[in-house]
């Protein structure tokens, strides 16, 4: 299992991540990467964090694990949840804890 960290994503704000959706690829732009509050404890693998991505499609994609690829970060699976809609499309969140 790959343990992704906040610092790996923070350097990629406003970059496009391609997501495989039903045999097609859709662009998701990373619009926010922030730490989440937590209590330090023994055995903590990583500090929790949240990512927000924007997709400009008029169709909302369901929450599930998607294969995501970025030219500099490579390919990995990520669980995305649609959380909002704005004038530019839908916002999806990934939470790591």
C-alpha positions as CSV (number, residue, x, y, z in Angstrom):
1,X,0.0,0.0,0.0
2,X,1.3,3.5,-0.9
3,X,1.0,6.0,1.9
4,X,0.5,9.4,0.2
5,X,1.4,12.5,2.2
6,X,0.4,16.1,2.1
7,X,3.8,17.4,1.1
8,X,3.6,15.2,-2.0
9,X,0.5,17.0,-3.2
10,X,1.2,20.6,-1.9
11,X,3.8,21.1,-4.7
12,X,1.1,20.3,-7.3
13,X,-1.6,22.8,-6.6
14,X,-3.4,23.9,-9.8
15,X,-2.0,21.0,-11.7
16,X,-4.2,18.5,-13.7
17,X,-4.6,15.0,-12.5
18,X,-6.2,12.6,-15.1
19,X,-8.8,10.2,-13.7
20,X,-10.0,7.1,-15.3
21,X,-13.8,7.1,-15.4
22,X,-15.7,4.3,-17.3
23,X,-13.0,3.8,-19.9
24,X,-12.3,7.5,-20.5
25,X,-10.0,10.0,-18.9
26,X,-11.2,13.2,-17.2
27,X,-9.1,16.1,-16.0
28,X,-9.3,17.0,-12.3
29,X,-7.4,20.1,-11.0
30,X,-6.0,20.1,-7.5
31,X,-7.3,23.3,-6.0
32,X,-6.5,22.8,-2.3
33,X,-4.2,20.7,-0.1
34,X,-4.4,21.3,3.6
35,X,-3.6,19.5,6.9
36,X,-6.4,18.3,9.2
37,X,-6.4,18.7,12.9
38,X,-5.2,15.6,14.9
39,X,-3.9,14.3,18.2
40,X,-0.4,12.8,17.9
41,X,-0.3,9.2,18.8
42,X,2.1,6.3,18.7
43,X,2.1,4.4,15.4
44,X,0.6,7.3,13.4
45,X,1.7,6.6,9.8
46,X,1.0,10.1,8.5
47,X,-0.5,13.3,9.5
48,X,-4.1,13.6,8.2
49,X,-4.9,15.9,5.3
50,X,-7.6,16.8,2.8
51,X,-7.4,17.4,-1.0
52,X,-9.9,19.3,-3.1
53,X,-10.2,18.7,-6.9
54,X,-12.3,20.5,-9.5
55,X,-13.7,18.8,-12.5
56,X,-15.5,21.0,-15.1
57,X,-17.9,18.3,-16.3
58,X,-21.6,19.0,-16.1
59,X,-22.0,15.4,-14.8
60,X,-21.3,14.5,-11.2
61,X,-19.3,11.4,-10.7
62,X,-20.2,9.0,-7.8
63,X,-18.0,8.6,-4.8
64,X,-15.6,5.7,-5.2
65,X,-11.9,4.9,-5.7
66,X,-10.6,6.1,-9.0
67,X,-7.2,5.6,-10.8
68,X,-5.5,8.9,-10.9
69,X,-2.4,10.0,-12.8
70,X,-0.2,13.0,-12.7
71,X,2.9,13.5,-14.9
72,X,5.1,14.2,-12.0
73,X,3.5,12.0,-9.3
74,X,2.7,9.0,-11.3
75,X,-0.3,6.8,-10.9
76,X,-2.3,5.8,-7.8
77,X,-5.8,5.0,-6.6
78,X,-7.7,7.7,-4.7
79,X,-11.2,7.8,-3.1
80,X,-13.1,10.9,-4.3
81,X,-16.3,12.2,-2.9
82,X,-18.4,14.9,-4.6
83,X,-19.0,17.7,-2.0
84,X,-20.0,20.8,-3.9
85,X,-20.9,22.4,-7.2
86,X,-19.9,25.8,-8.4
87,X,-20.1,27.8,-11.6
88,X,-17.0,25.9,-13.0
89,X,-18.1,22.3,-12.2
90,X,-18.0,20.0,-9.3
91,X,-15.6,19.9,-6.3
92,X,-14.4,16.5,-5.1
93,X,-12.7,15.8,-1.8
94,X,-10.2,13.1,-0.8
95,X,-9.4,12.7,3.0
96,X,-6.4,10.9,4.3
97,X,-6.2,9.9,7.9
